[in-house]
Amino acid sequence: MKNIHHGGSNAVYGLGFIGAAVYFISQATTFWLGVLGFLKAIVWPAFLVYEALKFLGK
């Protein structure tokens, strides 16, 4: 039996990570806010799901 892996979701997460990192770090006014921005970029899907559920009223 063959295992076939498709890396599409990894590419989307990677591009999202880069975009989130650029956004959050560019908004930082101090070094430590830049570090916090980097950490936020790692977990950006959690922010996305939270805001989507809040918008949908769940």
C-alpha positions as CSV (number, residue, x, y, z in Angstrom):
1,M,0.0,0.0,0.0
2,K,1.4,3.4,-1.0
3,N,1.2,6.5,1.2
4,I,0.7,9.6,-0.9
5,H,1.3,12.9,0.9
6,H,0.2,16.2,-0.6
7,G,2.0,19.3,0.8
8,G,-0.7,21.8,-0.1
9,S,-1.8,22.6,3.4
10,N,1.8,22.9,4.6
11,A,2.4,25.5,1.8
12,V,-0.7,27.5,2.8
13,Y,0.4,27.4,6.5
14,G,3.9,28.5,5.5
15,L,2.8,31.4,3.4
16,G,0.3,32.4,6.1
17,F,3.0,32.2,8.7
18,I,5.3,34.5,6.6
19,G,2.5,37.0,6.0
20,A,1.4,37.0,9.6
21,A,5.0,37.4,10.8
22,V,5.6,40.4,8.4
23,Y,2.3,42.0,9.6
24,F,2.7,41.5,13.3
25,I,6.4,42.4,13.3
26,S,5.8,45.5,11.2
27,Q,3.2,46.7,13.7
28,A,5.7,46.3,16.6
29,T,7.2,49.4,18.2
30,T,9.7,47.7,20.4
31,F,11.9,44.6,20.2
32,W,9.8,42.6,22.7
33,L,6.6,43.5,20.8
34,G,8.4,42.1,17.7
35,V,9.1,38.9,19.6
36,L,5.5,38.7,20.6
37,G,4.5,39.3,17.0
38,F,6.6,36.4,15.9
39,L,5.0,34.2,18.5
40,K,1.5,35.3,17.3
41,A,2.5,34.5,13.8
42,I,3.2,30.9,14.8
43,V,-0.4,30.4,16.1
44,W,-2.2,32.6,13.6
45,P,-4.7,29.8,12.7
46,A,-6.0,29.8,16.2
47,F,-6.7,33.6,16.0
48,L,-8.4,33.0,12.6
49,V,-10.7,30.3,13.9
50,Y,-11.5,32.2,17.1
51,E,-12.5,35.3,15.2
52,A,-14.5,33.3,12.7
53,L,-16.5,31.6,15.4
54,K,-17.0,34.9,17.2
55,F,-18.3,36.4,14.0
56,L,-20.6,33.4,13.4
57,G,-22.0,33.7,16.9
58,K,-20.9,30.3,18.1
